[in-house]
Amino acid sequence: MFVKRSIALLLAGVAAAALGGGAAQAQTPAAQLTTAGTRIDNTASVTYSVNGTSQSIQSTTASFVVDKKVNFTVVTAQTGPTVVNLGDQNVVTTFQVTNLTNDVQDFLLDPDQQNISLGLFPGSDNFDVTSLRAYVDSNGNGRYDAGVDTQTYIDELAPDASATVFIVGNVPNQAGARYAYNSLHVIAAAGGQANAQGAVLIGTDLNLAGADNIVDIVFADDDSDGALLGDIARNGQGRAYSGWHVAVNNVALSVTKSARVLADGLGSANPKAIPGATVEYCLLVRNATLTTGATGVTLADVIPGHTTYVPGSISIGTPGALGVCNINGSVEDDDDNDSAETDGYTAAFDGIAKKVTVNLASVSGGGSVAASFKVTID
Amino acid sequence: MLIRSLFLLGVVLATSPAMAAGPLQVTSQVMVEAKQRAADGTTKIALVPAHRVVPGDRVVFTLAYRNTGAQPLADLVFDNPVPKGVAYRAPVPNSPAPELSVDGHRYGTLAQLGAVEPDAVTHVRWRLARPLAPGASGTFAFQAVLK
């Protein structure tokens, strides 16, 4: 038993040593490649002697012009889809474009919705974001800044330099939306003029003799997205994929209503619900989904018959304890005209429909809000 | 006879207009290796004029020399600085191996120069051991890679 074990260990050691051998051949950085348009000249100097007299001459000069070897990569610069909520504006997926050409290049950006599910994510594509745009990260902070990152093409990208590109869109308020796949299609264009979008590069026909003293364009870009469709090697175009995921389609919102008699007009320590008594109703809103806030929550409550609403009695705030509806509640007025309101809560009482309406701008994930109002028993 | 020699002179001028009219003519040429697909589907490497060259391509520089004079030329030394942007690789098959230098002063084999990479070579040099007879000619060539 012991012998066998030592043999196994020995074999394992050999295998590990064999695996550690081959070092990959690194690619030459693009910045070290000879720049397109460079003229390479070759001349030899020759010395000889005739009858003991030294002479020297120069050979003729052989020259050629270095042509453009267009190569670049487009990769998805994020792991998995971007998690979004329904109705989110300016949601982003992030890509990176790296220029590996022996020259400065512009790159045109073409954002695409994908309607086929590529199997990148666990679910299939079932919605599209609206107003899809692609922008370059102009200040290099890796974040999309609306109004700041407005450049729609990559301008003058030096050899070996990279640019971050965002695909930006808006999530529709579409029930059941789960995944939206997208892709960034990048096209190499002529560089050399700052703040101007270069023309799309057209590869020189490899079957024609390239002219001397003219920079031919030779596409050397790989298929950067591997197994996925849409990218062909050596065509001056690249593509990478990403997407958005609506992780939470609904939040677990609950409303609990309770009532307590505040006073019965007789000064009882334990007030009873008799005519003339004041009753406080409490609406406790709880969002049990921790990761997602609920927005635009509206509560409507018709007051019971044989009761009269106490004007100006609506109060909204943090839930209290021991039967107290809310603490630090802000008193709302009764007409929805809450121009002075800053807490995002408004309320109204409709005297004809006998209905209390409470509007909560948002209830944060895992949070709760309590609204109370008072009535008197007729 | 006179017409013929004029004709010859005309040919020389046409092929290399920049050439001095000395007895020794040296022409430099550059070709690039290109993969060519034959009709039977095989690919072979052919040398074609260097019209389309991109970084990573292998180029061949050739020096062709001829004694056009009436006297033998002795002590011939061909010194060819490796152009900037080009990395020396090897002499082409059938060409004599040049002496190499990494500084333009000391010449030798790579081993003699301290076993440096061929990338470090800055000059190649050929020397003819025997005088070049009138009318005699030859070529030297080396392979290089465009950086």
Interface residues (C-beta under 8 A of the other chain):
Chain A: T28 Q32 L33 T34 T38 I40 D41 N42 T43 A44 S45 V46 T47 Y48 S49 V50 N51 S54 Q55 I57 Q58 S59 T60 T61 A62 S63 F64 V65 V66 D67 K68 K69 N102 T204 L206 A209 G210 A211 D212 D216 V218 A220
Chain B: S16 A18 M19 A20 G22 P23 L24 V26 T27 S28 Q29 V30 V32 P49 A50 H51 R52 V53 V54 P55 G56 V59 F61 T62 L63 Y65 G69 Q71 L73 A74 D75 L76 V77 F78 D79 N80 P81 P83 K84 G85 V86 L132 L146 K147
